[in-house]
Amino acid sequence: MTFLDYAPAPESTAVLSLRASYGLFINGEFVDGRGDGFTSISPATEKPIAQFSTANDADVDTAVIAARRAYDRTWSKLSGSDRGKYLFRIARLVQERARELAVAETLDNGKPIKETRDVDIPLVAAWFFYYAGWADKLDYAGLGPAPRSLGVAAQVIPWNFPLLMLAWKIAPALAAGNTVVIKPAETTPLTAMIFAEILQQADLPPGVVNIITGAGATGSALVNHGDVNKVAFTGSTGVGRAIAKSTAGTGKKLTLELGGKGANIVFDDAPMDQAIEGIVTGIFFNQGQVCCAGSRLLVQENIHDEVIERLKKRMSTLRVGDPLDKNTDVGAINSRAQLDRITALAGVGVEEGAERWSPECEFPTAGFWFAPTIFTGVATSHRIARDEIFGPVLSVLTFRTPAEAIAKANNTPYGLSAGVWSDKGSRILAVADKLRAGVVWANTFNKFDPASPFGGYKESGYGREGGRHGLAAYLETSGWAAPGRQADRPKTSSKAISKGSQE
Amino acid sequence: MSRITVPKTFKLYIGGKFPRSESGRVYEVVTAKGAFLANAAQASRKDARDAVVAARSALSGWAGATGYNRGQVMYRIAELLEGRRAQFIDEIRSSEGVSASAAEAQVDAAIDVWVWYAGWADKYVQVAGNGNPVSGPYFNISTPEPTGVVAIIAPQQSSLLGFVSVVAPALVSGNTVVVISSQSSPLSAISLSEVLATSDVPGGVVNVLTGSAAEVAPWLASHADVNAIDLAGAGELDWVDLQIAAADTLKRVLPPEDGVSAASVERIIFFTETKTVWHTKGLI
């Protein structure tokens, strides 16, 4: 070790006081699930963390009944300001226990502690604080006067931002007056269960939030339960499609936040230092396991070689390894299954003729690891340019004109995110206008904020999370039909018009 | 002896032109009492696909027009409708069998709805969009944009007003549409197409199919180049199957409604997508 090398700087896990096993959190209490239990492991070491319960159909039913009862008897009768006070409490408790949650999240998910500490957990608190303030101001949400809550919300969330996705789902749902049954992903249930303890500390009325663990079967039973009014899902487009089909005709309000294949467009007049950082953030943040990742780099042809050279140099300085180490930039892949998928798709990239490059990386002996990888010479027809890889793999394509960049960026069934790098404001605005994506980052990437709506076009799903728009997903929007005075709208439904009198 | 009248041939409206169905099929349109009124074109799967191609081709121009421009084009439709009141009243009376006053009320309401929606074209963005106060050095703004190609099953009753109440809101933001008109009373929809063709609405922005919604709607619901489907008039069809077919490409779906849809800004916003643009303020 020379004096220029990093010494290990691991974050202590002493802040955790984990239980050996966690049950389901239903009606304010931890209860045993009736399905087979499962173990969550640390993807960085493959060592077990704790035991978790699987909710079977009967458990799902119990949870929905608890949520319904809480909705009917408690939550829908509370004033908005009282609902808001509970949410403010939760925000504060998350802040108080932030370090514990960050360490637990890193342990269970494999993402670097600097991300959980500086991004995930602060955003969780911010999300609850933001929506807390909305709870008694729903008249101003632009949904008409006194918009009504929906009832019981069934929410299924992914493993890439476990607690942050929980916050995105629960905070607006409760602010709008709904009660919740939520299922975290089976590889990352830990922080949701610590969050259940926080709900107990907040003295949230029993049944308002119910947290059930399990795999796909549990999620399917939840979204298809007959007594839920709202389904919110974040995850793969395949599962989202299945949910859209199974909820068709049920009247359940549905929002879906699905996959993406985001284009990160770098023009030749881009601020180059920032663009290189933005490319790295776009695809290597959270090991690229981000639905809005900038997984396709579209670089203007005349600067391609310079960008690739600088990108490789920057990638060579990324520190891959123990996610609990405060110096780590890239942590572990969340599961063996995900690692296998990334490995397989990267293999296809080579088979299809793209050129693969990764910096030298030394991995720990145990755990799931994948080196930051770029592919150059990628064609739009290649699978690595079309399929969502959900890993630290960047496909590089080139363009000559803005029109070509736009056409290539939009050449995907997805439409979640895009990035534009240029120092020319008029070009950024013109290109941003034409990109078919729900979030466009200009001279930045992968930024999130509770005040900023997030969600997709096309097959990336529908509905928005965050901001004023995020409330619409949890409120009756029929209020929109009655803005202002009735007399100021044209009549379409008077008896004489719609029925007519037979001659 | 009374004059021998010159009856009209009712055809489809696709890409700004009035073709017959490529299938060569027609079906009989009759009065409320069962007397022959006209032979309307019975649209086929191929007609539906042609209409989607036309709608997709017209999308960038219509969506790219300014709100002020779209508003004026839509307002002009109301002007032309006003001039053709007598024709529409006559067609509605004969085809729906309603009284003269009811037919007049329907036409007047249809014109007023056009005017109401026309006025939204340069405003809905201000109502549905938002400047967002994010916690960092970023300019951040959310803006609604048209969803794309919208397939619409128009209400079966109130053939003109029902049609207008679902088509106008989809057009406001810049979507292009493929509409299946009322099956039993398609005449108003085709006559309205003649208004559209002689106003400033670019060809392909509105495409009108007549015939059997039960036959044609499944092709639109499953068509990968359709972004959204409005099932307003599909209440009598197997509309859950249509919604399931639409899920394959995650189309936005509005469920069936009873009667004529109320005029609402919600209908405009349903067929839009919110885009949020961040721009760093940090690069100085």
Interface residues (C-beta under 8 A of the other chain):
Chain A: A126 G142 T237 G240 R241 A244 K245 A248 G249 G251 L256 L258 P271 Q274 P413 G415 D423 I428 A432 L435 A437 G438 V439 V440 W441 A442 N443 T444 K447 D449 A451 S452 P453 F454 G455 Y457 K458 E459 G461 Y462 R464 G467 R468 H469 T477 S478 W480 A481 A482 P483 R489 P490 K491 T492 S493 S494 A496 I497 S498 K499 G500 S501 Q502 E503
Chain B: A32 R93 E96 G97 V98 S99 S101 A102 A103 A105 Q106 A109 D112 V113 V115 W116 V127 A128 N130 N132 P133 V134 S135 G136 Y138 N140 S142 T147 Q157 S158 L161 S165 N227 W239 V240 Q243 I244 A246 A247 D248 T249 L250 R252 V253 P255 G259 V260 S261 A262 A263 S264 V265 E266 I269 E273 T274 K275 T276 V277 W278 H279 T280 G282 L283
